[in-house]
Amino acid sequence: MRKACELVGGFLLFEGLVGIVHEFIGWFRLMALVRFLPFLDGYELYASIGLAVVGFIVVAVAEESGERPSGPLISGADRAPRE
């Protein structure tokens, strides 16, 4: 489930960034899917920013909900060196 959330969040983040670049520069004409939605006519930039923010949040939550290692992160870190 974590990988699926990362994939969806990455897609939303990518589409948001492509939409922002398209609004400012005009590149990625076919990749900016927001501009094909007729109810967002005139609000493409705001929708792209929203997509990028939501995508970033979904990826961050998916990363945070990942499995934690049960032991120490560094092997042997729980043992103090002998003096």
N, C-alpha and C positions, 0 to 999 in steps of 0.2 A: 504494500500500500504506500510505503514511503517513496519508492521509486516512481510510482504513478503520480503522486502529488508533486514530486520534483519535476517530472516531465511536463505536467500541466502548468505548473508555475513558471517553468522555463519558457514554455511556449507563450504564455501571457506576457512575460517580461520581454521576450523577443519581439512580439507583435507591438507592444507598447513603444519600445525603442525605435522600431522601424517606422511606426506611425509618426513619432516625433521628428525623426530625420526627414520623413517625407513632407511633413508640413513646413519645415524650415528650408529644406534644400530642393525638394522635388524628386529625389531619388527613390528607388524601391516602389515604383508606381504599382506594380502588380502584387507586391508582398504586403502592403498596408491594407489589411482587411477591414479596418474601421471605416475607410472611405467608401466602401461598398454598401454600408448600411444607411438606408435613406432617412431613418428617423434621427440620425446623428448629423445631418447636414448642417454645417456651420459650427459644430462642436467637436470636430475630429481631433483637434489638439488636446482638448480637455479629456476626451475619452481615451486617447493614447496615453496621457499621463496617468490616468486612473488605471488603465490596464497594466502599465509598468509598475505602479505601486502595489496593486493587488498581486501581480506575479511575484514581486520581490517578497511580499509577506507570506505567500504560499510556500515559496522555496525556503524561507527562513524557518517557518513552522515545521516543515518537513525535515529539515536538517536538525532542528532542536528535538524532535520527537524520535530521533534515531536511537538504536540500541546502544547502551553504554557498556563499555567493557567492564567485566566483573572484577578483574585484578588491577594491579597498578599499571600505569601507562608505560613505565620504563621497567624492563625486566631487572629484577634485583634491587629496585629502589626502596623496598620496604626493609631491607637489611642494612644496618649501619656498618661501616667498615670497622674492623678490629683495630684497637690501638696497641 
